[in-house]
Amino acid sequence: MYYIEIPKIIEATQVFKLSDHKLIVPITTKYENFTPVKNGAFALLQAGFYEIDFVMPGDYIIEENYDEDYPCVVMRKKDFEIRYKEYE
């Protein structure tokens, strides 16, 4: 059986610096040796109760999600542009 995802309108913000979104915070020294940080991650997003996402320049923060445990998600720019288009 095949299914199609129900279209929905989302709110997303592309981020390049800490001041671009209220929910991202600077990376602490606790994470300085993690691979995403070494690859250019500049911020953290508390995505779920225990879940932390690293934010890269150009990523999108999506604030509406079906899962209430994850009110926001980080999506890489290339994945976002494949999946979403601007709503008018």
Secondary structure, DSSP 8 states (H G I E B T S, - for coil): -----------EEE-SSGGG-TTEEE--GGGTTSHHHHTT--EEEE-SSS-EEEE-TT-EEE---S-TT-S-EEE-HHHHHHH-----
